[in-house]
Amino acid sequence: MDFYARTDVVIGMRGHAQMIPFGLRRPHILADQSQQADLLLLEDIGHPEWGAEVDDPKLEDKILSFLAKLGGDRSAIHAELAEAQEA
């Protein structure tokens, strides 16, 4: 948890790689949507767009877009995370 608490962004491929940062309100999580549990978590919190398929030919573009959004307005992203946690 100490590690995740110090990160600016997490790009993870398994459940705990997204659940722990989400619980610590770390800005966004890009999870492997091919894992059913990960996809269900993203759907449950109302942000399926925070996920991507590992074999997606546009994965690099999605990651870069994700990072650009993070760099653009951190307060909005933190608000989205807080809202998703409250829900």
N, C-alpha and C positions, 0 to 999 in steps of 0.2 A: 504494500500500500504506500510506503514511503516513496518508492520509485515512481509510481503513477501520480502521486500528489505533486511531484516536481516537473511533470511533463507539460508541454504546451499543446500537444496533439498526440493521439494514439491511433495507429493504424494496426488493427489486430485481425486475426483470423479465427479465433476461437472465443467461446462465450465469456470466459473470465477476462479476456483482453478487451472486452467492451463493457462488461458489467461493473468491474471495479472502477475504471475511469468515470463511467457514468455516475456511479454512486458518489464519487469525489468531485463531481461537476467539472471534470476536465473538458476543455473545449472539443467537442465533436468526437465521433468515433466512426471510423470507416471499417465496417465488418465484412467478412466473407459471407455473402448472401447464400452461398451454396450450403451453408450449415443451417439446418432447419431451426434450431434453437436461437441462433443469432437473428435470423429473419423474424422470428416471432417476437423477440424482444424489441426490435426496431418497429415492428407494427404496433406492439402494445404501447410504446411510448409516443406513437404518432409521427415517427420520422423514418419511414422506409428509405428516404433519399439519402440517409447517412450510410447506406450500405452499397456495395458493389460486388459484382462477380469477379473472382480472381482471373478468370479466363476471358474477360471482356476486352475486346480489342481497343476500347477507349478508356481502359483503366487509368493509364497515365494522365489523360486529359481530366478524368474525374478527380484524381488525387490532386492535380495542380489547381483545379477549380476550387476544390475543398480547402486547400491551403490559402488560396487567394481570398476566399471568403473569411477565413479565420484571421488573416492579416488585415482585412478591411474594417471589420467592426466587431471587436471582441465583446463589447458590452451587449450587443444584440445576440451573439452566440451564447453568452452566459445566461441571458434572459431566456433563450430557447431551452437550454439545459434545465434551468430552474423550473420552468413551466412544465417540461416533460416529467421532471421528478415529482412535482406536485400532483400531476394527473395520476 
